[in-house]
Amino acid sequence: MLGRMFAIALMCCMAFIATASARDIASLAAISNLSDVQHSDVIDIRDTQSCTIGSLPRARCLPVGHFVDRNGTVISFHALRWLLGTVGLTGGETVLVIGAAPEDTHRVGALLHQAGQRRVLMLDKPFHAPANAPSGTPRSLSRETVFTAPMRADLN
């Protein structure tokens, strides 16, 4: 009897772990078509000038260079969570990351995901603003909101 209960408990734990992993994978996705995206907060990681000239509706400008320190290493998670608050993110939103280079877009998307962002979509091709595109809004110098999502555990 005890052996059977242990086996059932072990199966439940394994199902929970598999579900959590599937949930994590579903919360980070590359997309190639912007028409598939609706109701997302947009983080434009191109340089501020390009972003403010033209981006997507509701885009916040957060250049990729803000994610690294003076030595070129990725900023700490404490600094990252503060930085995300400067563009109004709490962690509960669906965020679309767009940029000039897909490699940078994927790196920033992975950082947001690891920081705990609920859902992160990453455009898998360079973003070029169409004519008459709305301008993106530069980030604030102070936090607009507090990023409160719990960080994800190491996925390795």
WOWO-V53744 format. One line per field, one symbol per residue. phi: phi as a letter, one per 20 degrees, with the letter a starting at -180 (. if undefined). psi: psi as a letter, one per 40 degrees, with the letter a starting at -180 (. if undefined). burial: + if it has 24 or more other ideal C-beta (glycine too) atoms within 12 Angstrom, else -. Layout:
# WOWO-V53744
phi->???
psi->???
burial->???
This chain:
# WOWO-V53744
phi->.fffffffffffffffffffffffffecbecdcfffdcldfddeeffgfffffabdgmfdebggffecegenefffffffffgfffdnedoeeedddcaecgffgfffgffffffoggbcdcfebfecffgmffefdfffecfebdfdfffefgef
psi->ddddddddddddddddddddddddddehiiiehdeehifihhhheiiddddddhaiheihhgideeeiadeeihiidddddddddeeeheeeihhhhiadhdddddddddddddeehdhhihhfihhhhiifiiiihiiieihdihheiiiiihe.
burial->-----------------------+--+++++--+--+--+++++++---++---++++++++++-++-------+----++++++++++-+-++++++++---+++-+++++++++++++++++--+-+------++++-----+-+-+--+----
